[in-house]
Amino acid sequence: MEIRWFGHSFFELKTDTNIKKEVKIYFDPFHNSIGIDPPKNLTADVVLLSHNHDDHNNLDVFEEKGIVLTTAGEYSIKGVDVKGTLSFHDKVEGKERGANIIFSVSSENLKIAHLGDLGHPLDERQIKELGKVDVLLVPIGSSYSMSLKEMLKTIKEISPKIIIPMHYKTEGENVEVQGIEPFYTEMGISEGEPLRKLVLKSSNLEGKEMEVVVLERN
């Protein structure tokens, strides 16, 4: 399995299944209105949209979209299990910013979960529904999601093996979110060298606990 990050909350996940080699799954593609250009002419098997805001819903980047999912539920697509867990973009059950779907993808004995723009602490039911998460894609820029301190508490409750930060300001972006530096400070870690992509095998995650992996913007 491979994970690449295109900036903001836009990720590409490639995984092999018994039905198809290299199933391509994409999370939350952004419009260039945020100040940076997304990739173009992508071919997807599955596109997962956590919510319908311009910085998360740009289907125009795809030459082939495959199956587009925007709602909670359980799905099986080309040998990949996908679950959407209902949450909200704010602390008042979506009254201000609407719903937010936390999508988790299970393949190759790994589960990857993308928190979208989660705006509130998760309750016991939501945490139970998420279950064991190996890799958690986490918005850390505050402003449009929970505060960083609240988000770190949620990370600990989910307790993934790997944490990948997203939805923070990078060069050229005009979205009013903070950079990654406060995240490093709160986690008590020093800045490391970003990876171009993350290659995952379930056997390589043994013994890992909340390890931070920062990806380079592709």
The 8 nearest C-alpha neighbors of each residue, nearest first, counted from 0:
[[1, 14, 199, 13, 198, 200, 2, 15],
 [2, 0, 198, 13, 197, 12, 199, 14],
 [1, 3, 12, 197, 11, 196, 13, 198],
 [2, 4, 196, 11, 10, 12, 197, 5],
 [5, 3, 10, 216, 6, 217, 9, 214],
 [6, 4, 217, 216, 9, 10, 3, 37],
 [5, 7, 216, 4, 9, 8, 217, 165],
 [6, 8, 166, 9, 165, 167, 5, 29],
 [9, 7, 166, 165, 27, 6, 10, 55],
 [10, 8, 28, 27, 26, 5, 7, 6],
 [11, 9, 4, 26, 25, 3, 5, 8],
 [10, 12, 25, 3, 2, 24, 4, 13],
 [11, 13, 2, 24, 1, 23, 25, 10],
 [14, 12, 23, 1, 21, 22, 0, 24],
 [13, 15, 0, 21, 22, 12, 16, 1],
 [14, 16, 20, 21, 22, 19, 0, 17],
 [17, 15, 18, 19, 78, 20, 14, 79],
 [16, 18, 19, 78, 15, 20, 77, 79],
 [19, 17, 16, 77, 78, 20, 15, 22],
 [20, 18, 16, 17, 22, 15, 21, 77],
 [19, 21, 15, 16, 22, 18, 14, 17],
 [22, 20, 15, 14, 13, 23, 19, 16],
 [21, 23, 14, 13, 15, 20, 44, 19],
 [24, 22, 13, 44, 43, 12, 21, 45],
 [23, 25, 45, 12, 46, 11, 44, 43],
 [26, 24, 11, 46, 10, 47, 12, 45],
 [25, 27, 47, 10, 9, 46, 48, 28],
 [26, 28, 55, 9, 48, 56, 8, 47],
 [29, 27, 9, 55, 57, 56, 26, 54],
 [28, 30, 54, 55, 57, 56, 53, 27],
 [31, 29, 32, 57, 54, 53, 33, 37],
 [30, 32, 36, 33, 35, 34, 37, 29],
 [31, 33, 30, 34, 35, 54, 53, 29],
 [34, 32, 31, 173, 172, 174, 35, 30],
 [35, 33, 172, 32, 173, 31, 171, 36],
 [36, 34, 31, 172, 171, 33, 37, 32],
 [35, 37, 31, 38, 34, 30, 33, 32],
 [36, 38, 31, 39, 35, 29, 5, 30],
 [37, 39, 60, 36, 40, 41, 5, 217],
 [40, 38, 60, 41, 61, 37, 62, 59],
 [41, 39, 62, 61, 60, 42, 38, 63],
 [42, 40, 61, 62, 39, 60, 43, 63],
 [41, 43, 63, 62, 61, 64, 40, 44],
 [44, 42, 64, 23, 65, 45, 63, 24],
 [43, 45, 65, 23, 24, 22, 66, 64],
 [44, 46, 66, 24, 65, 43, 67, 25],
 [47, 45, 67, 25, 24, 26, 66, 68],
 [46, 48, 26, 68, 67, 25, 27, 69],
 [49, 47, 27, 69, 50, 56, 26, 68],
 [48, 50, 100, 115, 99, 101, 69, 47],
 [51, 49, 99, 48, 52, 100, 98, 55],
 [50, 52, 56, 55, 53, 48, 49, 69],
 [53, 51, 55, 54, 56, 50, 29, 57],
 [54, 52, 55, 56, 30, 29, 57, 51],
 [53, 55, 29, 30, 52, 56, 33, 28],
 [56, 54, 27, 29, 28, 53, 52, 57],
 [57, 55, 53, 28, 51, 27, 52, 29],
 [58, 56, 28, 29, 30, 59, 55, 60],
 [57, 59, 60, 61, 56, 28, 64, 46],
 [60, 58, 61, 57, 62, 39, 40, 30],
 [61, 59, 39, 58, 40, 41, 57, 38],
 [62, 60, 41, 40, 63, 59, 64, 42],
 [61, 63, 40, 41, 42, 64, 60, 59],
 [62, 64, 42, 61, 43, 65, 41, 40],
 [65, 63, 43, 61, 66, 42, 62, 44],
 [64, 66, 44, 45, 43, 63, 67, 46],
 [65, 67, 45, 44, 46, 64, 68, 43],
 [68, 66, 46, 45, 47, 65, 69, 64],
 [69, 67, 47, 70, 46, 48, 66, 45],
 [68, 70, 48, 47, 49, 67, 50, 71],
 [71, 69, 68, 83, 72, 100, 85, 49],
 [70, 72, 83, 84, 85, 100, 82, 69],
 [71, 73, 83, 82, 70, 74, 84, 81],
 [74, 72, 82, 81, 83, 75, 71, 80],
 [73, 75, 81, 80, 82, 76, 72, 79],
 [76, 74, 80, 79, 81, 78, 77, 73],
 [75, 77, 79, 78, 74, 80, 81, 45],
 [78, 76, 79, 18, 19, 75, 16, 22],
 [77, 79, 16, 76, 18, 75, 17, 80],
 [80, 78, 76, 106, 75, 77, 105, 81],
 [81, 79, 75, 105, 104, 74, 76, 78],
 [82, 80, 104, 74, 103, 73, 75, 79],
 [81, 83, 73, 103, 102, 72, 74, 84],
 [82, 84, 71, 102, 72, 101, 100, 73],
 [85, 83, 101, 71, 100, 102, 86, 82],
 [84, 86, 100, 71, 99, 101, 83, 87],
 [85, 87, 99, 100, 98, 84, 101, 117],
 [88, 86, 98, 99, 93, 89, 92, 118],
 [87, 89, 118, 117, 99, 96, 98, 97],
 [90, 88, 118, 87, 91, 93, 119, 96],
 [89, 91, 119, 118, 92, 87, 88, 93],
 [92, 90, 93, 89, 94, 95, 87, 119],
 [93, 91, 87, 94, 90, 89, 98, 97],
 [92, 94, 97, 87, 98, 96, 95, 91],
 [93, 95, 91, 92, 97, 96, 89, 90],
 [96, 94, 93, 97, 89, 91, 88, 92],
 [97, 95, 93, 88, 89, 94, 98, 87],
 [98, 96, 93, 88, 94, 95, 87, 99],
 [97, 99, 87, 93, 88, 86, 50, 100],
 [98, 100, 87, 86, 50, 88, 49, 85],
 [99, 101, 49, 85, 84, 86, 83, 102],
 [102, 100, 114, 84, 83, 113, 115, 49],
 [103, 101, 83, 113, 82, 112, 100, 84],
 [102, 104, 112, 82, 111, 81, 113, 83],
 [103, 105, 81, 111, 110, 80, 112, 82],
 [106, 104, 110, 80, 109, 79, 81, 111],
 [105, 107, 108, 109, 79, 110, 104, 80],
 [106, 108, 109, 105, 16, 201, 15, 14],
 [109, 107, 106, 201, 105, 110, 200, 202],
 [110, 108, 107, 106, 105, 201, 133, 111],
 [111, 109, 105, 133, 132, 104, 134, 112],
 [110, 112, 134, 104, 103, 135, 133, 132],
 [113, 111, 103, 135, 102, 136, 134, 104],
 [112, 114, 136, 102, 115, 101, 135, 103],
 [115, 113, 101, 137, 117, 116, 136, 112],
 [116, 114, 49, 117, 113, 101, 99, 100],
 [117, 115, 144, 88, 118, 114, 138, 99],
 [116, 118, 88, 144, 115, 114, 119, 87],
 [117, 119, 89, 144, 88, 145, 90, 87],
 [118, 120, 90, 145, 117, 89, 121, 87],
 [121, 119, 153, 122, 149, 118, 150, 145],
 [122, 120, 125, 126, 119, 123, 153, 86],
 [121, 123, 125, 124, 126, 120, 127, 119],
 [122, 124, 126, 125, 127, 121, 128, 156],
 [123, 125, 127, 122, 126, 128, 121, 129],
 [126, 124, 128, 127, 122, 123, 121, 129],
 [127, 125, 129, 123, 128, 124, 130, 121],
 [128, 126, 130, 124, 125, 129, 123, 131],
 [127, 129, 125, 130, 126, 124, 84, 123],
 [130, 128, 126, 127, 125, 131, 132, 84],
 [131, 129, 127, 128, 132, 126, 157, 125],
 [130, 132, 129, 133, 159, 157, 110, 158],
 [133, 131, 159, 110, 134, 130, 111, 112],
 [132, 134, 160, 159, 110, 111, 109, 161],
 [135, 133, 161, 111, 159, 132, 162, 160],
 [134, 136, 162, 112, 111, 137, 159, 163],
 [137, 135, 113, 163, 164, 112, 162, 114],
 [136, 138, 164, 165, 114, 135, 139, 163],
 [139, 137, 166, 165, 140, 164, 116, 167],
 [138, 140, 141, 147, 167, 137, 166, 164],
 [139, 141, 167, 177, 176, 166, 138, 178],
 [140, 142, 146, 144, 145, 139, 143, 147],
 [143, 141, 144, 176, 140, 175, 146, 145],
 [144, 142, 141, 116, 145, 118, 88, 176],
 [143, 145, 118, 116, 141, 117, 142, 146],
 [146, 144, 118, 141, 150, 119, 149, 147],
 [145, 147, 141, 149, 148, 150, 144, 142],
 [146, 148, 150, 149, 139, 141, 151, 145],
 [147, 149, 151, 150, 146, 152, 185, 145],
 [150, 148, 152, 146, 147, 151, 145, 153],
 [151, 149, 147, 153, 152, 148, 145, 146],
 [152, 150, 154, 148, 153, 149, 147, 155],
 [151, 153, 149, 155, 150, 154, 156, 148],
 [154, 152, 156, 150, 151, 155, 157, 120],
 [155, 153, 151, 157, 152, 156, 158, 150],
 [154, 156, 158, 152, 153, 157, 151, 159],
 [157, 155, 153, 154, 158, 152, 126, 151],
 [156, 158, 154, 155, 159, 153, 126, 132],
 [159, 157, 155, 156, 154, 209, 160, 208],
 [160, 158, 133, 132, 161, 209, 134, 157],
 [159, 161, 208, 209, 133, 207, 134, 210],
 [160, 162, 134, 210, 209, 159, 211, 133],
 [163, 161, 211, 135, 134, 210, 209, 212],
 [162, 164, 136, 212, 213, 211, 135, 137],
 [165, 163, 137, 136, 138, 139, 162, 213],
 [164, 166, 138, 8, 137, 167, 7, 139],
 [167, 165, 7, 138, 8, 140, 139, 168],
 [168, 166, 140, 178, 165, 176, 177, 139],
 [167, 169, 178, 177, 176, 172, 166, 170],
 [168, 170, 172, 171, 167, 178, 6, 7],
 [171, 169, 172, 168, 35, 173, 34, 178],
 [170, 172, 34, 35, 169, 173, 168, 33],
 [173, 171, 34, 33, 174, 170, 35, 169],
 [172, 174, 33, 34, 175, 171, 168, 32],
 [175, 173, 172, 176, 33, 168, 34, 167],
 [176, 174, 173, 177, 142, 168, 140, 172],
 [175, 177, 140, 167, 168, 174, 142, 141],
 [178, 176, 140, 168, 167, 179, 175, 141],
 [179, 177, 168, 167, 180, 140, 176, 169],
 [178, 180, 182, 181, 167, 183, 177, 168],
 [179, 181, 183, 182, 178, 184, 190, 177],
 [182, 180, 184, 183, 179, 185, 178, 177],
 [183, 181, 185, 184, 180, 179, 186, 139],
 [184, 182, 186, 180, 188, 181, 185, 187],
 [183, 185, 181, 187, 182, 186, 180, 188],
 [184, 186, 182, 187, 183, 181, 148, 188],
 [187, 185, 183, 184, 188, 182, 151, 181],
 [188, 186, 184, 185, 183, 189, 182, 181],
 [189, 187, 183, 186, 184, 190, 185, 191],
 [188, 190, 183, 191, 187, 184, 186, 180],
 [191, 189, 183, 188, 192, 180, 193, 213],
 [190, 192, 193, 189, 213, 212, 188, 194],
 [191, 193, 194, 190, 213, 214, 215, 212],
 [194, 192, 214, 213, 215, 191, 195, 212],
 [193, 195, 214, 196, 215, 213, 192, 197],
 [194, 196, 215, 214, 193, 217, 3, 197],
 [197, 195, 3, 194, 2, 214, 198, 1],
 [196, 198, 2, 1, 199, 194, 3, 195],
 [199, 197, 1, 0, 196, 2, 200, 3],
 [200, 198, 0, 1, 197, 201, 203, 204],
 [199, 201, 203, 202, 0, 198, 204, 107],
 [200, 202, 203, 204, 109, 108, 199, 107],
 [201, 203, 200, 204, 205, 199, 108, 206],
 [204, 202, 200, 201, 205, 199, 207, 206],
 [205, 203, 207, 201, 202, 206, 160, 200],
 [204, 206, 207, 203, 202, 201, 160, 208],
 [205, 207, 204, 208, 160, 203, 202, 209],
 [208, 206, 160, 204, 205, 210, 209, 161],
 [207, 209, 160, 210, 206, 159, 161, 158],
 [210, 208, 160, 161, 159, 162, 211, 158],
 [209, 211, 161, 208, 162, 160, 207, 212],
 [212, 210, 162, 161, 163, 209, 213, 164],
 [213, 211, 163, 162, 214, 210, 161, 193],
 [214, 212, 193, 163, 164, 194, 211, 215],
 [215, 213, 194, 193, 195, 4, 196, 216],
 [214, 216, 193, 195, 194, 217, 213, 4],
 [215, 217, 5, 6, 4, 214, 195, 3],
 [216, 5, 4, 215, 195, 3, 6, 196]]
